[in-house]
Amino acid sequence: MMKYPEFLKKGDLIGICAPSAGIGRKLESFDRSLGILRAEGYRIKETASVRLDSDRGGSAQVRGNELNTLFADPEVKMVMAASGGDFLDEMLPYADFEQMKRNPKWLMGASDPTGLLFPYTTICDVATLYGCNAGSYDLPDSAGMQCTPGSDGCQLQDDQPAPGNSRTGQDDRQPQAIRTEHQTGLADESRYLRDNLRFLKGENPVQETSEKHLGCAPFLAERIQFDTPTVWKSNTGAIHTTGRCIGGCIDVLKDLIGTPYDGASLFVDRYGEKDGIIWYFDNFALSAEMLYRTFLQMKYAGWFRFTKAVLLGRTLFEKSESGMTYDEAVEWAFGGVGQKEMPGSPQIPVIWEADIGHTIPHMTMINGAILRLDYEGGRGTMVYQEN
């Protein structure tokens, strides 16, 4: 049965480690991000490798040991990855998954930390959060954030009072704690970060298609400003379904296929027939051709058994070696609109260019939770359900 760790309450300690890269090149931004978490009332504990100026965040064994110390510490209530990167896979043999399973805690990261989140959920049966790293909360010029100097001086501003009845201190780890509340009128650039912080408390905001998104990589933008209309594409007209949510950065997931850290078959066997599966994928930079081949590899490996729907985020860095488009990559892999070789109804309903992954805004995904997905006319809503 899926284990849901305790949600956070004010005063709780968040442990931050560097399973991937260190953040030494962006210390000021990182400290502003930690200021957001402190303003929410949380305490912070960093492991020694977090502030290294290193693409690896230190040696693989050290990174694994530091992760293990956070899970062994009873005072630490949640573990966050400091940053993404490229080399998390090196530390997986040193991660003590048995200990992590015995001491379930929320584990959150984005991009390269997929390599840790995915086996923790699929093999250990513990829910995880994909959407932000500990250094993700710094949007210094966005409309919804006010930052002043000092580690505790950053706050996400909201035009409505924060709900006051978030779940605290529960010990049954069941998702009955999750509360649904749909806020309206929050179109500024930091809403998706506010939603993420609400999830940490056990709240359950409805996530919906953004009106606009930032049309380039965040680190290439002079100012975080949503300037590009958002339209979710699909190979079918409408999708109304539920299923167990699982996925992550597909650039990372493809390297796990067939390894000891590939728990996809275990997860699908455990939940597929009863609940159905909803996969989500964040494509950082796979070309259209590589994306297509990766979908085929996953299909051949049995990942898409019992799949109700697939969600694919906007690709951050698009490229093609043969002229294949991303639309074609999806349609050739799953069938549907525009598919010449296999016309007619799609084999699996797919949405792409969704608000998931490296572009912003992006949604918070809960690996292991039951997800309600509704899509029609280029727009969709997602909400996690009790189970």
Secondary structure by P-SEA (a helix, b strand, c coil): cccccccccccbbbbbbcccccccccaaaaaaaaaaaaaabbbbbbcccccccccccccaaaaaaaaaaaaacccccbbbbccccccccccccccaaaaaaacccbbbbccccccccccccccccbbbbccccccccccccccccccccccccccccccccccccccccccccccccbbbbbbcccccccaaaaaaaaaaaccccccccccccccccccccccccccbbbbbbccccccccccccccccaaaaaaaccccccaaaaaaaaccccbbbbbbbbbccccaaaaaaaaaaaaaacccccccbbbbccccbbbbcccccaaaaaaaaccccccccccccccbbbbccccccccccbbbbbcccbbbbbbccccbbbbbbcc
